[in-house]
Amino acid sequence: MLTNSIRLFRVGGIDVGVHYSWLVIFGLVTYSLGVGFFPQAVPGIPAAEAWILGAIAAILLFASVLLHELAHSFMAKARGLDAKSITLFIFGGVSNLAGEAKQPATEFLVAIVGPLMSFAIAGVSYLVAVNVAEPRVEATASYLAIINLLLGAFNLIPGFPLDGGRVLRSVVWSITGNLRRATDLAANMGKLVAYGFLAWGFLRLIDGDFLGGAWIALIGWFLHGAASSSLDQVVLDTRLRRVRVGDIVRPDTFTVPPGLPVAQLIEEVLLPANKRAVPVQHDGQLIGMVTLSDLVKIPAERRLTARVDEVMGGRRGVITVRPSDALSHAIGLLSEHDFEQMPVVEGERLIGMLTRADVMHQLLLREALDV
């Protein structure tokens, strides 16, 4: 799940939360509906009631986005992928799926089901709008029909990381049999779409629509970054798919005892060896890791008396990997826990430290040699 988010509930084993940025768009949608849409759609409605309907419609909008993302997640689970969480944020929603699809058909189905859900919601909302005579219900349902129709259509734009870009990738992947080539095409299409939004936003700014222009340009900037990140992830997966942790870890069995003074650790271990972290071992058992981020929290005057076991991380359990583990698994742990390095162990024996730098060096080397 995205950082800086609030967990709300759990559906079918999937955590659902909202990012703090969601509050911004919720406020903007409520304001625009309460001030602009409902007073026009329901003439004579009191201002307070228009604002309440605006808030209700905003909540229903995000419920629609949640159903869109749940459709992705449940289809992914049905096709053998692990759907961990969904986070609603300023641009809509994001499903956190573990790993990439292994077949073009899986990619296609997981991608297409989201827009189809949005179109289904639009259809149901339209039926409510034309069959319920109450003006407030009719206005709210009409808004949901239009916004979900636009949401589904927007997501079908054929550029990564939009659903349409994933559909495009699945089709090209199926035809060429080459995931990397398909991702290159879909990601480049995504960048073209992003440039289009940036240009559109710039033109709106020139015309004096500062809020609308800035919002459109922000969407373009987000799409460009997401397309680039998606391509980087596929490059990483492709180049390192068959690599094991033991293939790149550098043997290093050096550890420090838990009772070592912090000042001695800095002066006699970290600085001379140019290390940012070192494992802590007691009676042959790995019990923690002391890192640069642990040490910078300690005031200089305390370093003479503080001991390693008082400041080290991992006191509730050290997260490790084995030499036989897939490197992709280790990369996932490094990312999930925001680690710079991780101990590699064989049974109880420390083999060495796997670092982000080791991973990047291996990736760059394989890219240069086209391995």
PyMOL commands that set and color helices and strands:
alter all, ss='L'
color gray80, all
select helices_A, chain A and resi 22-41+47-78+104-131+135-155+163-176+179-206+210-240+245-248+262-273+292-295+300-302+308-311+327-336+356-369
alter helices_A, ss='H'
color red, helices_A
select strands_A, chain A and resi 5-11+14-19+82-89+92-98+250-251+277-282+285-291+341-346+349-355
alter strands_A, ss='S'
color yellow, strands_A
deselect
rebuild
show_as cartoon
